[in-house]
Structure formats: C-alpha cells, structure tokens
Amino acid sequence: MIRAGGSPVECLDEAHRAPRDLTTNEAAVIAKALGHPTRFEILELLRKCCPRTVGDIVAELPLAPSTVSNHLRILKEAGVIRTFRSEPRTWHCLNRSMIAGLAISITELTVRPG
C-alpha cells in the first residue's frame, strides 16, 4: 500500500513489532554492519524520517549513489533495514525489531550471571 507522498506504508507498522531474540551469529553480523560510521549515519537518517530512497540519502550525505547503495546492501543483508519496491523507486526503512534485539543482546552482556 502507498501513502499520499508515494512512499510505502509497510514501514509504518514496524514500531509495533517486538524486539527479535537474536542468535549470537545474528548479533555479530549486525554489529559488524554497524561498524562503519557512514552506515550509522544512514540509520540515523532513517530514524528521523522513514522511508527514504537512495536519492533522499544522497541529498543529505556527501556520497555517490553507488556508495550509498553499497552501504544499504550491507545493512539489508545484516537485517537492520528493510526495502520496499514502489515503481520506479526502492524505499528503505529501519528494521527496528532487529536493532532492538541487538540492544537487548548487548545489555545482557553487562549483566552478571547469577
């Protein structure tokens, strides 16, 4: 479904999803994807206004579209963003349940057992 601005509505339901219970491997893959400052900047842009296209992100960061697309691919493969196709554009949204799952996994590392 498409909202008035032409972007997909699917991103809007993400806030209601429970955090994912991540495996150790999933948490490690996400942490590695977040290890680049540009990817963190992209996630911050998506947090402020979601969904966005590559062009939207390029307009705010001093990067070539191909560079932004590569970073988005890595974030998508890690599961921290979702994409939706609405011809002729592809829209990118945060996958908040995966990010929240990583936050829980990291918080659990700070708790002493027993």
N, C-alpha and C positions, 0 to 999 in steps of 0.2 A: 504494500500500500504506500502511496506517495502523499506527503503533506503539501500544503499550499506552496511552499518555497521550492518544491521539486525534489526535496531530499526524502529518503525512505523513513517511514515511521518505525521500522523494526528496531532502531537504536533506542527509541523512547522507552521500550519495555525493559531495558537492561537493568534499570535501577531496582526492580522488584525481585531480581534473582538472588538466591542465597549464594554466599561465597562457596567456591568449589573446594572440595577436600583434595588437595594436590598430592601426587606421589612425589617422592624425592627427586625423581628424574624431571618431572614437570616443573617443579620449583627451580631446579638448576638451569633448565632451558630458559625459563622466563628471566631469571637473574642474569644470565649471560646476555640475553637480548637487551636488557635494561642497562647493560654496562657501557653503552655509548651515549655521551651527552646529547647528541642530536636526537636519538630515539626518545630520550627522556623529554626533550623539548617538544617533540611531536605529540607525545602522550599528554603533555600539559596543554597544548593547543586543543587536542580532542576533549580534554576535561572541561575546558572553558566553553567550547562550542562544538557540539557533536550532532550530526555527522559532518565530515569535510571531505573534499576531493583533493587529489594531488595538487591541483591548481590553487586551491584555497591555502594549502600548506606552503607551497612555493611562494605565494604572495606575502607570507609572513616570515619566511626564513631565507637567508641568502644562499640558497642551494638550487642546483639544477633539478628539473623534474625527474630525470633518471636517478639522481641520488636519493631524492625523496621516495621514489618508487621502490628502490632497493631497501631503504630503511623500513618502509611499510611492509614489504615482503617478509623481512626478518621478524618484525613484530607480529605479523599474522601467523607465521609458522610457529612462533612461540605461544600463540593463543591469546595474546593480550589485546589484540584488536580483531574486529570482525568487519567484513566487507559486504556491501550490497550493490548489486548492479541495477541501475535505473538509466537505461539507454539515454544518452550516449555516455553517461558518467558512471564511475565506480565511487561509492561513498564508503568512508572509513569511520568506524566507531570504536570506542573503548569496549573491551570485554571486562566489565567491572567485577564480575564474579571471579574471574581468574586472578585479577590484580588483588582483590580482597583475600583470595586464597593464599597468595604469596605472602601478604602481610601477616596472615594468621600463622603460616609456617615459620616465618622469621620471628614472630613474637614467641612462638613455642620454644625456639632456641634459647630464649632468655630465661625461661622458667626452669628452676632446678627440680630435678625429679624427686619424688617422694616428699 
